[in-house]
Amino acid sequence: MNGRSLKGYALAVLFACAVLFATRAEEKKAEEPKVDDVKATDGGKAADFKGKTFELKEGAKAGITLEFPAGKKATCTIKSDKKSDVNLYVFGPNKKVVAKDTSEGPDCDLNFTPKKAGKFTLVVVNLGKGANKSTLKVALAK
């Protein structure tokens, strides 16, 4: 094998690897849900919210709408009973994402501080294999 064909072979292998890894990365990337695609239940005031457990089938989404006060930092957590990938999104009153935890794994942890008081919808998505039971908790700063 001469030097030219070896370089060509190496470039072809590198190109194939780049295409393969780019394809895999696209497969893993979850599509961000739309708040209108989830039938969220009304959970009342965030300060009174005691938590909620969602039983989610593979690929399922669930949501809850809570009323948050302005200027108080909110901490939202998800703890799941299985090792599947769960994501958490917070949508503001304008239906746009204001915070999200899309890290891999069964648990989520995010913080946000509403600029204005209003109703925010929290959406939990089970991206993993199989069903999962995920518990959402919310705490407001004192």
DADA-V775067 format. One record per pair of residues at least 4 apart in sequence whose ideal C-beta (glycine too) atoms are under 8 Angstrom apart, sorted by the first residue. I is the first residue (numbers start at 1). J is the second residue. If there is no record, write none. Layout:
[[I:J] [I:J]]
This chain:
[[1:5] [1:6] [1:9] [2:6] [3:7] [4:8] [5:9] [6:10] [7:11] [8:12] [9:13] [10:14] [11:15] [12:16] [13:17] [14:18] [15:19] [16:20] [17:21] [18:22] [19:23] [20:24] [21:25] [22:26] [23:27] [24:28] [25:29] [30:85] [30:87] [30:102] [30:125] [30:127] [32:89] [32:97] [32:100] [33:37] [33:38] [33:61] [33:89] [33:123] [33:125] [34:38] [34:95] [35:40] [35:63] [35:91] [35:95] [35:121] [35:123] [36:95] [37:61] [38:61] [38:62] [38:63] [38:121] [38:123] [39:63] [40:62] [40:63] [40:64] [40:65] [40:121] [40:122] [40:123] [41:63] [41:64] [41:65] [42:64] [42:65] [43:49] [43:52] [43:64] [43:65] [43:66] [44:48] [44:49] [44:66] [44:67] [45:49] [45:66] [45:67] [46:66] [46:67] [46:68] [46:69] [46:74] [46:120] [46:138] [46:140] [47:69] [47:140] [49:66] [49:138] [51:135] [51:136] [51:137] [51:138] [52:64] [52:135] [52:136] [53:133] [53:134] [53:135] [53:136] [54:62] [54:124] [54:133] [54:134] [54:135] [54:136] [55:131] [55:132] [55:133] [56:60] [56:61] [56:62] [56:86] [56:124] [56:125] [56:126] [56:131] [56:132] [56:133] [56:134] [57:126] [57:131] [58:84] [58:126] [58:128] [58:129] [58:130] [58:131] [59:126] [59:127] [60:125] [60:126] [61:123] [61:124] [61:125] [61:126] [62:123] [62:124] [63:121] [63:122] [63:123] [63:124] [64:121] [64:122] [64:136] [65:119] [65:120] [65:121] [65:122] [66:119] [66:120] [66:121] [66:122] [66:138] [67:117] [67:118] [67:119] [67:120] [68:72] [68:74] [68:114] [68:117] [68:118] [68:119] [68:120] [68:140] [69:114] [69:117] [69:140] [70:114] [70:115] [70:116] [70:117] [71:113] [71:114] [71:115] [72:113] [72:114] [72:140] [72:141] [73:111] [73:112] [73:113] [73:140] [73:141] [74:111] [74:112] [74:113] [74:114] [74:138] [74:139] [74:140] [74:141] [75:109] [75:110] [75:111] [75:138] [75:139] [75:140] [75:141] [76:88] [76:90] [76:99] [76:108] [76:109] [76:110] [76:111] [76:112] [76:122] [76:136] [76:137] [76:138] [77:107] [77:108] [77:109] [77:136] [77:137] [77:138] [78:86] [78:88] [78:101] [78:106] [78:107] [78:108] [78:109] [78:124] [78:134] [78:135] [78:136] [79:106] [79:107] [79:134] [79:135] [79:137] [80:84] [80:86] [80:106] [80:107] [80:132] [80:133] [80:134] [80:135] [81:106] [81:132] [81:133] [81:134] [82:106] [82:128] [82:130] [82:131] [82:132] [82:133] [83:105] [83:106] [83:128] [84:106] [84:126] [84:127] [84:128] [84:129] [84:130] [84:132] [85:104] [85:105] [85:106] [85:126] [85:127] [85:128] [86:105] [86:106] [86:107] [86:108] [86:124] [86:125] [86:126] [86:127] [86:128] [86:132] [86:134] [87:100] [87:101] [87:102] [87:108] [87:124] [87:125] [87:127] [88:100] [88:101] [88:108] [88:110] [88:122] [88:123] [88:124] [88:125] [88:136] [89:97] [89:99] [89:100] [89:122] [89:123] [89:125] [90:97] [90:98] [90:99] [90:100] [90:110] [90:112] [90:120] [90:121] [90:122] [90:123] [91:95] [91:96] [91:97] [91:98] [91:120] [91:121] [91:122] [91:123] [92:96] [92:97] [92:98] [92:114] [92:118] [92:120] [93:116] [93:118] [93:119] [93:120] [98:112] [98:114] [98:120] [99:110] [99:111] [99:112] [100:110] [101:108] [101:109] [101:110] [103:108] [106:128] [106:132] [106:134] [108:124] [114:118] [114:120] [122:136] [122:138] [124:134] [124:136] [126:131] [126:132] [126:134] [128:132]]
